Amino acid sequence: MLSAFESRNYRLFFNGQILSLIGTWMSQTASLWLIYHLSSSPFLLGLVGFASQAPIFLFAPFTGVLADRVNRHRLLILTQTLSMLQSFALGVLTLTNRINPTWLVALSFVQGAINGVDMPTRQALVTAFVARREHLSNAIALNSSMFNLARLIGPAIGGFVVARYGAGICYVADGVSYCAVIFSLFLMRLNLPGPRANVRHPLAEMHEGFTTTFAFRPMRVLIATVAIVSAVGFSYSVLTPIFARDVFHGDARVLGYLMSASAVGALCGAIYLGTRATIRGLGNVVALGCGLMGVGLIAFACSRILIVSLMALAFVGLGGVLTMASSNTVVQSLVDEERRGRVMSIFTMAFTGTAPLGQLVIGWIAGFSGPTVTLVVSGTICVVIGALFFRMLPGLRAAAAPVLARLTMMETS
């Protein structure tokens, strides 16, 4: 389960990143509380979420070209430093009582733009963090465990700090937490490839990235699956406050239970993936994850009993991680180092960039059809996508086998 920890670089990354992610979740909790406290506007709640994620979809293709041209290690240090400064700016504005909804939305967009560069770069560096390629699957699973563990801890700490000391302290704590990951990056000794000799026009290289991704059927199907499930399945979160207040007649604590249930399921899925030694069979895991997520969404939509709803959301989180982390591992295994930045930027677009668009559509549909019908339809789509992916698996495996063999020979030669 911890084979990736054999690599010193990955140990450094994990220890620094988990502290930073806890700070990030504290900051996100503070922003949600603060924007609603300042405006009492559900629309601005959604706008802050959209502003923090939409730039990822816009900037990721350009980031892929950049990540394949420059030193990814130094680029990641730069993005983490800029994120730290953004958090400190929010902290100063809040502590000096100068914060307002405009500043919150604007700085959320700035953080989204930074993430548009940071996330694809970080994805492309995972192979450099581990000493052996067979540890890649474990490293990606541990990344998911790290993210969901922080997702459990961060909001709880953030809620306590906001209630006791105010949102400004959360932002300052987030800024300080970035020091851990920046320090760990400086301590790393990475063996990165040198600059490519055949550098072309950025648009030509971007086109090559899209061609590499979508001309190869296994990668094309995986990216499409991730995009649909992310847009349709993960968008349920925008409707959970409706269930917490109107269905279960609860307060913010009930909403916290619902969010934590999903995180618990996701953490269990990540731990399971961490026990796998190879990518063999991950196609089945992707299909199973889609199905579990869909069934969980349908059960959550129809349930009127809190404990049943919590169990349903645990399955949603479990299925989501099985789908996304397994797809990430397979895509990373199918791409060569020269194009990794561009391909992983497209994966980031499919995973993170489609979510805010899906949330806008899901919220709009729920406005006239109701949250129950909306989530039943969303869950059904996830189940259908999982079934279609399972039917295509034999052909996808046959197409991927020669590429996997070639890349393995290149690394061992």
N, C-alpha and C positions, 0 to 999 in steps of 0.2 A: 504493500500500500504506500510505502514511502521511498520507493526506489529512486525517484528523482532527487531526493535529498542527498544521494551520494555525490552529487555535483555541488561544489562549493558555491558556484555562482547562483545556482537555483536556491540554495539555502539563504543566501544573502537577499535575493529578490523576494522570496516568500516572507521572511521576517520583516523586511521593510515595508512591503506592499500591504500586509494585513493591518499594520498600524495605520497606514495611510487610508485604507478603505474604511476602517472604523471611523476615522475622522470625516471621510466623505459622507458616510451615512448620517453622522451627527449633523453635518452642514445641511444635507438635504432635508432632514427633519426640521431643522431650524427655519429653513426657507419656506417650507410649506406652512408652518405655524405663523411665521412672520407676515407672509403675503396675505393670509386670510385675516390675521389680526389687524393689518393696516387697511384692508379694502373690503372685507366681508364679501368678496366676489368669487364665486365658484369658477367663473370664466378666467379670472387672473390666476387661479390655481392651475388650471389647465394650460394657460399661456406660459407660465414659468416652466412647467414640465416640457412643453413643446420647444421653448427657446433653448433649453439645455440639451436637447437631443437632435433637433432638426439639422443643426450645422454639421453633424456627423455624416448625414446622408449627402450633403452638398460637398464637403471637403475631402471625404475619404478617397475618391479616385485620384485626386491630385497628391494626396499624402502617399499613396502607393508608389507613384513615380518618384517622389522625393525620397522615400525610405529605401528604394532600390538604387539611389544615386549617392547618398551620403552615408556617413557613419551612423548607424541606427542607435548605437549606444549613446553617443553625444546628443543625438536628436531627442532621445527619451529623457535625458537629464534636462534638456532645455524645456520640454513640455511640462515636466514635473515642477520645475522652478517657476514657470509662468502660472501654473495652477496654484502653487503656494502663494504667489503674490496676489492672485485673484481672491483667495480666501482671506488674506490679511486686509485687502481693500474692503471687503464686505464687513469684516470685523471692526475696522476703524469707523466706517460709515454708521454702523449700528451702535457702537459704543458712544459715539458723539451725537447720537440722535439725528443724524442727517439722512438716514435711510428712508426710502419711499418706494412705492411699487415700480416706478420707472427705473430706478437704480437696480432693483432686484431683477427685473426682466432683462435689462441690458447686460448686467454682469453674469446672469445665467446664460445668455447667448455667448458671451465671451468664453465662459467655461466650456460650452458646447463646441465652440470653434477649436479650443485647445484640445478637447477630447477627440475631435475629428482628425487631429494629427497624432495624438498620443496612442489611441487604441489600436489602429493598424500597425503602428511601429512596435508597440508592445507585443502584439500577436506575432509579428514577424521575427521578434527576438527570442521567442520561447525556445526554438531549436538551438540557439547559441547559449542559452542558460544551462542546458543539460549536456553532459559529457558524452552520452551515448544515445543514438537515435531511438533505441528500444524503450528509453525512458520518456519519450515524448508524450505518449498516451497518459502516463501517470502524472506528468507535469501539468497537462491540461486539466486532468481530473482534480489535481490538487488546487489549481487555480480556481476552479468552480467551488471547491470546498472552502477556500479562503474567502471568496466573494460572498458566499451564503452564510458563512460564520460571522463575517463582518455585518451582514444584513440582519442577523439576529441581535448582535451586541450593540451596533452603532445607534439604531433608533431608540433603544431603551435608554442608553446613556444620554443621547441627545435630548430626549423628552425630559429626563430628570434635570439636566443642566439648564434647559430653557426655562423650566418651571422655577428653578432655584436661583439661577444667576442671570438669565436672559440669553437671547439668541446670539448676541455679540461674542460671548465666551465660546460658543460652539464654533463660530467661524475662526476665531483665533486658535482654538485647539486643532481645527482642521489644518490651518496653515502650519502649525508646529509639526503635525503628524507627517507632512510631506518631507520634513527634514530626514526622517528615518529612511524613506525609500531613496532619496537623493544620496544620502551617505552610503547606503548599501550599493548603489550604482557606481559610486566612485571607488569602492573597494574591489569591484569585480576585475577579473583578468580574462578578457574575452578574445577568442581567436576568430575575428571577423574577416570575411573576404575583402580584398582591396577594391578600390574604385574600378568600375567596369570600363573597358577600353572603348566599346561600341556604344557610346552614349549618343542618343538621337534626340530629335525634337520631343519635348514633353508630351505633346498631343499624340505623336506617333507611338511613344512608349505606353501611354495610357490606352491607346487602341490595342496595342499588343497584349496588355493585361486583360482587357475584356475578351479579346479573341482567345487567349490561352484558357480563360475560365469557361467561356460559353461554347467553344468549339469542341470541347472534350465532354462527352455526354455524362459520365459519372459526376464530374464537378458541376456541370450545368444543372443536373437534377438535384444535387445536394443544396446548391445555392438557392434554387427556386423553392425547395422544401423549407429551408430556413426562413426565407423571406415571407412566405405565406403563413407559416406557423407563428412567426414573430408578430406579424401585423394582425392576425386574427386571434391567436391564442393568448398572447401575453397582454393584449389590450384589456383583458377583463379587469385589471387592477383599477382602471379609471371608474369602474362601477361599484367597487367594494364599499365605498362610503354609503351608497344608496341602500345596500343590503344591511350594513351595520346599523343605520338609523331607522329606516322605514320597515325593514323586514323583521329584524331582531330587536328593534326599539332600544338600542344601546347607545353608548357614547363613544368617545375616542378609544376607550379601552377595548371595546369590542372590535373596532377597526384594527387595533394593534394585534388582537388575537388572530384575526383573519390574515393579516400580512405575515405574521410569524408562522402560521400553519404552512403557508406556501414555502417559506424559507426552510422549515424543518424537512419537508419533502425533498426540496432541492438539495439540501445538504446530504440526505441519505443517498440520493442518486449519485452525487459527486463521490461519496465514499465508496459506493459500489464500483464506479468506473475506475477508481484508484486501485482496486484489487486486480484489474485486468492487466495482463502482461503484454498483449499484442493487440493489433487492430482487427484481427480475425473475428468475424461475427458482429462487428459494430454496425453493419447495415441493418441487421435484425434489431439491434438496440434502437436505432433511429426510428424504425417503423413502430416498434413497441412504444417508444416515448410519445410519438404523435397520438397513438391510440389512447394511452393512459391520460394524456393531457385533455383530449377531447371528452373522454368519459367523465373525468373529474369536473370539467366545466359544466357538462350537462347535469351531473348530480348536484353541483353547487347551485345552479340556477333553479332547480326544482325543489331543493331542500328548504324546509322551514324550521328545522331543528339545528341549533347551533353546533352541537358536537358532530353531527353528520356533515354540516358544511365545512367544519374545520378539517375533517378527514378527507373530504372531497378536494379541498384546496391543497392538502398535502400531496395528493395524487397529481394535481396540476403542476405543482413545483417539481415533483419527481419526474414527470414526463417531460417537462420543459428542459431540465438539465440533461436528461438522457438524450434528447434530440439535439440540443445545441452543442454540448461538449463532444458528443460522438461525431457529429458532423465536422466540428472544428478539427478533431484529430485526423479524420480521414482526409480532409482537404489539405492539411499540413503535410500529410504523408504523400500526397499526389503531386506536389509542386516542387520544382527545383529551386535552389537558393537564389538564382539570378532574378527570378520573377516573384519571389515569395511576398515581398512588400506589396506589389500591385494586386496579387490574388487575395491576400488577406485583407486588403482595403475593401475589396468587393464583398468579401465575407462579412466584414464589419458593417457595410452598407445594408446587407441583407438582414443581419441580426439586429443591430441597434437602430439603423437609420429608418427602417420601415415601421418601427413601433410607434413613434409619435403620429405618423399618418394614420395608422390603424386606430389609435386612441381617438383621434378627431372623428373618424368615420363611425366607430363604435358608439361614441357619445351621441353623435347626431342621430343614428338609427334608434338608440335606446330612448331618445326623446319622444318618438311617436309610436314605437312598437313595444316599449317597456324593456327593462333589463333582463327579465326572465327569458323572453323569446329571443332577444339578442344573443344571450350567452348560449342558449340551446343551439342556435344556428352556428355560432362560432365553434362550439364543441363538435358538432356534426361535421363541419368542414375539416377540422383537425383529424377526426377519425377517418374520413374519406382520403385525405392526403396520406395518412399512414398506410392505408390499405393499398393505394396506388403505388406508393414507394416500395412496399413489400412485393408487389407483383413484378416490378421492374428489376428487383435485386439480381436475379441470375444474369441478365444482360449487362448490368452495371459492373458486376464482379468480373465478368469475362473481359470487358473493355478496360478495367483498371489493372488487371493482373500484369500485363506487359510493362506498364508504366512503373508499377511498384518494383518489379524485378529490375528494370533498368536503373532506377534511382538507388536501389540497394547495392547494385554492382558498382555504381559510381562512387558510393561512399566507402565501400570496402576495398576498392582498388587503390 
